[in-house]
Amino acid sequence: MATGRPGLQLPGALDAVLALDRPGLLDSAYVRHEFSPGDRLDIGPFQAHTRSLPHSVPNAGVRLVADGRVLAYTGDTGPSPPGTDPAAVHAAAEREFDGRIGIATSGLVVDLA
Protein backbone atom coordinates (compact mmCIF):
# COMPACT_ATOMS: atom_id res chain seq x y z
CA MET A 1 0.00 0.00 0.00
CA ALA A 2 1.27 3.48 -0.80
CA THR A 3 2.04 5.73 2.11
CA GLY A 4 2.66 9.46 2.38
CA ARG A 5 6.43 8.98 2.70
CA PRO A 6 8.44 11.53 0.67
CA GLY A 7 10.41 9.92 -2.12
CA LEU A 8 8.08 6.92 -2.46
CA GLN A 9 8.36 5.69 -6.05
CA LEU A 10 5.46 4.51 -8.19
CA PRO A 11 7.26 2.27 -10.70
CA GLY A 12 5.08 1.08 -13.52
CA ALA A 13 2.00 3.05 -12.42
CA LEU A 14 1.69 4.91 -15.73
CA ASP A 15 2.43 1.75 -17.71
CA ALA A 16 -0.56 0.05 -16.04
CA VAL A 17 -2.87 2.89 -17.09
CA LEU A 18 -1.53 3.06 -20.64
CA ALA A 19 -1.91 -0.71 -21.03
CA LEU A 20 -5.67 -0.17 -20.94
CA ASP A 21 -5.50 1.52 -24.35
CA ARG A 22 -4.29 0.28 -27.73
CA PRO A 23 -0.46 0.50 -27.86
CA GLY A 24 0.75 3.70 -29.45
CA LEU A 25 -2.68 5.35 -29.76
CA LEU A 26 -1.89 8.06 -27.21
CA ASP A 27 1.84 8.44 -27.87
CA SER A 28 1.48 11.90 -29.42
CA ALA A 29 -1.04 13.09 -26.81
CA TYR A 30 1.18 13.16 -23.73
CA VAL A 31 4.68 13.75 -22.45
CA ARG A 32 5.74 11.36 -19.70
CA HIS A 33 7.27 12.88 -16.55
CA GLU A 34 8.59 10.68 -13.76
CA PHE A 35 7.74 12.00 -10.30
CA SER A 36 7.60 11.00 -6.67
CA PRO A 37 4.48 11.73 -4.59
CA GLY A 38 4.86 15.16 -3.06
CA ASP A 39 6.62 16.61 -6.12
CA ARG A 40 5.34 19.82 -7.66
CA LEU A 41 5.52 20.24 -11.42
CA ASP A 42 4.82 23.11 -13.81
CA ILE A 43 2.98 21.77 -16.86
CA GLY A 44 1.88 24.43 -19.34
CA PRO A 45 -0.38 26.83 -17.42
CA PHE A 46 -0.83 24.35 -14.57
CA GLN A 47 0.94 23.85 -11.28
CA ALA A 48 0.59 20.16 -10.49
CA HIS A 49 0.88 19.05 -6.87
CA THR A 50 1.18 15.29 -6.41
CA ARG A 51 0.31 13.20 -3.38
CA SER A 52 0.57 9.53 -2.47
CA LEU A 53 -2.83 7.91 -1.97
CA PRO A 54 -3.70 4.84 0.08
CA HIS A 55 -4.38 1.94 -2.23
CA SER A 56 -3.53 -1.73 -2.71
CA VAL A 57 -1.03 -0.77 -5.46
CA PRO A 58 1.12 2.38 -5.78
CA ASN A 59 -1.18 5.28 -6.58
CA ALA A 60 -0.91 9.06 -6.73
CA GLY A 61 -3.40 11.88 -7.00
CA VAL A 62 -2.81 15.27 -8.57
CA ARG A 63 -4.10 18.73 -7.76
CA LEU A 64 -3.98 21.06 -10.77
CA VAL A 65 -4.01 24.83 -10.21
CA ALA A 66 -4.32 27.49 -12.95
CA ASP A 67 -5.81 30.98 -12.97
CA GLY A 68 -7.13 30.53 -9.42
CA ARG A 69 -9.06 27.38 -10.36
CA VAL A 70 -8.35 23.98 -8.84
CA LEU A 71 -9.05 20.46 -10.05
CA ALA A 72 -8.10 17.47 -7.89
CA TYR A 73 -7.96 14.08 -9.57
CA THR A 74 -7.38 10.51 -8.47
CA GLY A 75 -7.25 7.52 -10.77
CA ASP A 76 -9.21 5.28 -8.43
CA THR A 77 -12.77 6.54 -8.32
CA GLY A 78 -14.84 3.42 -8.82
CA PRO A 79 -17.30 2.07 -6.28
CA SER A 80 -16.04 -0.27 -3.59
CA PRO A 81 -17.45 -1.94 -0.45
CA PRO A 82 -18.51 -0.31 1.94
CA GLY A 83 -18.74 2.52 -0.68
CA THR A 84 -18.22 6.26 -0.33
CA ASP A 85 -20.74 8.66 1.12
CA PRO A 86 -20.69 11.84 -1.04
CA ALA A 87 -21.72 13.97 1.97
CA ALA A 88 -18.80 12.62 4.03
CA VAL A 89 -16.37 13.28 1.16
CA HIS A 90 -17.73 16.81 0.79
CA ALA A 91 -17.34 17.47 4.53
CA ALA A 92 -13.75 16.18 4.46
CA ALA A 93 -12.92 18.43 1.50
CA GLU A 94 -14.44 21.45 3.27
CA ARG A 95 -12.00 20.92 6.16
CA GLU A 96 -9.08 21.35 3.75
CA PHE A 97 -10.39 23.82 1.14
CA ASP A 98 -12.55 26.92 1.55
CA GLY A 99 -13.54 27.33 -2.12
CA ARG A 100 -16.34 25.78 -4.17
CA ILE A 101 -16.32 21.97 -3.96
CA GLY A 102 -17.92 19.48 -6.33
CA ILE A 103 -18.03 15.73 -5.81
CA ALA A 104 -17.76 13.34 -8.76
CA THR A 105 -20.80 11.18 -9.39
CA SER A 106 -21.54 8.57 -12.03
CA GLY A 107 -22.09 10.24 -15.40
CA LEU A 108 -20.75 13.66 -14.31
CA VAL A 109 -19.38 15.84 -17.12
CA VAL A 110 -17.28 18.89 -16.24
CA ASP A 111 -16.47 21.64 -18.74
CA LEU A 112 -12.96 22.90 -17.89
CA ALA A 113 -12.95 25.68 -20.47
Residue pairs with C-beta under 8 A, 6 or more apart in sequence:
1 54
1 55
1 56
2 8
2 10
2 37
2 52
2 53
2 54
2 55
2 57
2 58
2 59
2 60
3 52
3 54
4 37
4 38
4 51
4 52
5 52
6 36
6 37
6 38
7 36
7 38
8 36
8 37
8 52
8 58
9 36
9 58
10 36
10 37
10 58
10 59
10 60
11 58
12 58
13 57
13 58
13 59
13 60
14 32
16 57
17 75
18 26
33 41
33 43
35 41
35 50
35 60
36 50
37 50
37 51
37 52
37 60
38 50
38 51
38 52
39 50
40 47
40 48
40 49
40 50
41 47
41 48
41 50
42 48
45 66
45 67
46 64
46 65
46 66
47 64
47 65
47 66
48 62
48 63
48 64
48 65
49 62
49 63
49 65
50 60
50 61
50 62
50 63
51 60
51 61
51 62
51 63
52 58
52 59
52 60
53 59
53 60
53 61
53 74
53 76
55 76
59 74
59 75
59 76
60 75
61 72
61 73
61 74
61 75
62 72
62 73
63 70
63 71
63 72
63 73
64 70
64 71
64 72
64 73
70 97
70 99
71 112
77 104
86 103
86 105
89 103
90 101
90 103
93 101
93 103
94 101
102 110
